[in-house]
Amino acid sequence: MSIITDQPPASEDPQSGPASEVLLTTGQAAARMKVVSQTVARWATEGRLPHTRTLGGAKGPGHRRFRATDLDAAMNPDALCDGAQ
């Protein structure tokens, strides 16, 4: 017998998705990558780092959030290599 509820599964956070998905602020991403936050923001603007934005308010589109897995991939040159030597 299954029970239908409005609640997401315990493994999911309704704000960020699956529990394994960690979202970081620009400052946290910068610390993880050992660069300054302005560099992370520039890379995001240039499209070099995938990101999402929080819900904005009257002041604009919101703050950037970065997935830890995307940052790890960006720091791993082998993961970005297309096989060319």
N, C-alpha and C positions, 0 to 999 in steps of 0.2 A: 504494500500500500504506500503510495507516495502522497506527500502533503505539499500543496501549492501555497506559497507565501509570497509576499511582496518584498521580502528581504533577500539580498544577494547571498550567495553561498558564503560560508565563514571564511573561505580562502580569498575572497575578493573584497576590496575596499571600494565603495561606490565612487569615491573621488579620484582614485588613481588606477583602478583596474585590478588585475591579479595581485595577490600579496607579494609575489616575487618581483614585481615591477617597482623599482625605487625611483622616485622623481626627486631631483636635486635643484636647488636654487642656483642662480648664476654664481654666487659666491662659493657655494659648496662644490659646484662643478670646477671652478677655478682652482680651489684647493686640491681637489682630486687630481687635476691635470698639472698642478704645480705651475700655474700661470696666473696673471692678474685677471680680475673679473672683466675688465674692459676688453681683454683679448678674447675671452669666451663670448662676450656680447658681439664683438666684431665678427668672429667666426660664424656665429648663428645668423647674423644679418647677411653675411656673404653666402650662406647656404652650406657651409662646410660642416656644421654641427646640426643635426636634426633636433628640433625642440617643439614644445607645445606652449601655449600661453594659458594663464589662468583667466577666469572671467574678468573682464574689464569693468570699469565703472565709468564715471563721468570724465575721468582723466585719460582714458585710452584703452588699448587692447589687453592690458594686464601684464603680468610678469612672466618671464620665460621660465620653463621647467625643462630639465634635461633628464633623459633616462640614463641610468648608470651603465646599462649595457651599450648604449650608443657611445658614451664617453670612453668606455674600455676599448671598443672597436676602433675609435679614432686614435687612441694612443698605441694601438698595435699595428705597426706598419705591415706585417704579414697578412693581416685580415683585410687590408685595403688593396693589397697587391693583386693584379689581375693575371699573374703568372709571368709577366714580362721580366726579363732580367737585365 
